[in-house]
Amino acid sequence: MISLLALLISAAAGYYSWRAAGMAAMHSSMSVPAADHTTPSAERPPEPEEYPVAYAKEPLRVQVGCSAVMFLDLDEPRADAREQVADLRYDSRCGDEPPRLSLGAGAAGGSQRSNADADAAGCLRGIRTSPLGPGADVEVEKGTALCVLTAGVPPVLALVEIIDVGGTGTAGLRATSWKVPD
């Protein structure tokens, strides 16, 4: 009895799978025009060479006191930017606690990297697959890197590397930026 029930269920599943495959094939043959190999697909992200560099290895120096905050704008780049347009927020801590970086109001997204060995496509992939969530922050530590997509018009994609960490509230950063194609 159980075997007969299992056979009926598998036959029904096979029938519905066969029908779904037929419908999908019919739908795709009706709605997909002939492939034009001269234009890239809208679904495929642009190739890395299509991301022109806006600025490369631009130094940014953060120098604030204990328990102070500085905002960074990556569209220009600029340290000590207004909070409303800032893409990164640098929070200095007191004592032995290391400073922290988090996304600012001007950022559309970001992702932490273990090092600065990334191109534009790698940064976008990291932001898409391993984003920094709301309220997340990153310890300011030499060698750490962040990819940030700004919310500016037009948007800018930036790779920010922490190159040195000094005394309380001091850090050296280096930023590379790419223009994001429409």
C-alpha positions in Angstrom: 0.0 0.0 0.0 2.8 2.4 0.9 4.7 1.5 -2.2 1.7 2.1 -4.4 1.2 5.5 -2.7 4.9 6.4 -3.3 4.6 5.4 -6.9 1.6 7.6 -7.5 3.2 10.6 -5.8 6.4 10.2 -7.9 4.3 9.9 -11.1 2.4 13.1 -10.3 5.7 14.9 -9.5 7.2 13.7 -12.8 4.1 14.9 -14.7 4.2 18.4 -13.2 7.9 18.7 -13.7 7.5 17.8 -17.4 4.7 20.4 -17.8 6.7 23.1 -16.0 9.7 22.4 -18.3 7.6 22.6 -21.4 6.0 25.9 -20.2 9.4 27.4 -19.4 10.8 26.4 -22.8 7.7 27.8 -24.6 7.9 31.1 -22.6 11.7 31.6 -23.2 11.4 30.9 -26.9 8.5 33.5 -27.2 10.0 36.3 -25.1 13.7 36.1 -25.8 14.8 37.9 -29.0 17.8 36.7 -31.0 21.0 37.3 -29.2 22.9 40.5 -30.2 26.5 39.9 -29.5 27.5 43.5 -29.9 25.8 44.8 -26.7 26.5 43.5 -23.2 23.6 41.9 -21.3 21.9 44.2 -18.9 22.0 41.5 -16.3 25.8 41.0 -16.5 27.9 43.5 -14.5 30.3 45.6 -16.5 33.9 44.4 -17.0 36.6 45.8 -14.7 38.0 48.0 -17.4 34.7 49.8 -17.6 35.2 51.4 -14.2 37.3 54.5 -14.8 39.5 55.5 -11.9 38.4 58.8 -10.3 41.4 59.0 -7.9 44.1 56.6 -6.8 45.8 56.0 -3.5 44.7 59.4 -2.2 46.0 59.9 1.4 43.5 60.8 4.2 44.8 61.6 7.7 42.5 61.4 10.7 43.5 63.2 13.8 41.0 63.6 16.6 41.0 63.5 20.4 39.8 60.8 22.8 36.1 59.9 22.3 35.8 62.2 19.2 34.2 61.6 15.8 35.4 62.6 12.3 33.4 62.1 9.1 35.0 61.2 5.8 33.6 61.9 2.3 34.8 59.5 -0.4 33.2 61.3 -3.3 36.0 64.0 -3.2 37.9 62.6 -1.0 37.8 64.7 2.1 38.5 64.2 5.9 36.4 66.2 8.3 33.3 66.3 6.1 29.8 67.2 7.1 27.9 64.3 8.7 25.0 64.5 6.2 27.3 63.7 3.2 29.9 61.6 4.9 30.4 58.1 3.6 32.5 56.9 6.6 32.4 57.7 10.3 35.6 57.4 12.4 35.0 56.9 16.1 38.0 57.4 18.3 38.0 55.6 21.6 39.8 56.2 24.9 42.3 54.0 26.6 43.1 50.6 25.0 40.0 50.4 22.9 40.8 50.8 19.2 39.0 53.3 17.0 36.1 52.1 14.8 34.9 52.8 11.2 31.3 52.6 10.2 29.2 53.6 7.2 28.0 57.1 7.2 24.8 58.7 5.9 26.3 59.3 2.4 27.1 55.6 1.8 24.7 53.3 -0.1 26.6 50.2 1.0 30.0 48.8 2.1 31.9 45.7 2.8 35.0 44.8 4.9 38.1 43.4 3.2 40.9 41.5 4.8 43.4 43.5 2.6 43.4 46.1 -0.1 43.9 43.7 -3.0 40.6 44.3 -4.8 39.5 45.9 -8.0 36.2 47.7 -8.7 34.4 44.5 -9.7 35.7 42.7 -6.5 34.5 45.6 -4.3 31.0 45.5 -5.9 30.8 41.8 -5.5 31.8 42.1 -1.8 29.2 44.8 -1.2 26.6 42.6 -2.8 27.6 39.3 -1.1 29.1 40.3 2.2 27.7 43.8 3.1 28.2 45.7 6.4 24.8 45.8 8.0 23.1 48.6 9.8 25.1 49.6 12.9 28.1 47.4 12.0 31.5 48.8 12.5 35.1 47.7 11.7 38.1 48.0 14.0 40.7 50.4 12.7 43.7 48.1 12.3 46.7 48.4 9.9 46.0 46.4 6.7 42.2 46.4 7.0 40.3 47.7 4.0 36.7 48.7 3.3 34.8 48.9 0.0 32.2 51.7 0.0 29.6 52.6 -2.6 28.5 56.2 -2.1 25.0 57.4 -2.5 26.1 60.5 -4.4 25.0 61.4 -7.9 26.8 59.9 -9.7 27.8 57.1 -7.3 31.4 56.4 -6.6 33.0 53.1 -5.5 35.9 53.5 -3.2 38.4 51.1 -1.6 39.8 52.5 1.7 42.9 51.0 3.2 44.1 51.6 6.7 47.9 52.1 6.3 48.8 53.2 9.9 47.3 53.6 13.3 49.0 56.1 15.6 48.2 57.2 19.2 44.7 58.1 20.4 42.6 59.2 17.5 45.2 59.2 14.8 45.1 57.0 11.6 46.4 57.1 8.1 44.2 55.9 5.3 44.6 55.6 1.5 41.6 55.7 -0.9 41.2 54.6 -4.5 37.9 55.5 -6.3 36.2 54.3 -9.4 33.3 55.9 -11.3 30.4 53.6 -11.5 28.9 53.3 -15.0 25.1 53.9 -15.4 
